[in-house]
């Protein structure tokens, strides 16, 4: 079975541009998580969804960040406008709530904002 | 509230030597405990997990961890280090009914030839 799929793997953009990161969770998983990883702050949970509904977005840094999950097989994380301090690796993870504990991570998107 | 402490942000061991990465947790309810490994430029990969039952848990690549409730610990071990074990290792905790993982700050393992 395919794991969590993220696209693009690398994104370089200029400050002020809109960035959209995409994630396809493992088929059958009903929870999805967005994380950000930087050297300074480590791994941070941004938001998570259960059955396509946002459950906890307390980690979203500011209004420039938004996330959607229109269906069980797709989620996006959007940054508008992007800033250099948003440069990081963004991970998506999925899990099957109520059955098998543990999250499964995608390969990440490395975002560089210049 | 839950928390995880990983002692030692950097650990170096010689090839063939014992690997011991330390993890202590805090949880007000029975914990689920996890170890993840992150190789350079990759995502986190689940190494092993403890939920209930046997306290000694075996994972991939020869790693194992033991849940010790009295010590609130879940240390990761491997009898003989291999060069390919060089990576960053994260300990994490959650519990029944709570999918959110609380991660430790990670331990970078270096293998000395």
Interface residues (C-beta under 8 A of the other chain):
Chain A: X4 X31 X42 X43 X45 X48 X50 X56 X91 X93 X95 X97 X101 X102 X103 X104 X105 X106 X107 X108 X110
Chain B: X32 X34 X36 X41 X42 X43 X44 X45 X46 X49 X51 X90 X94 X96 X99 X100 X101 X103 X105 X106
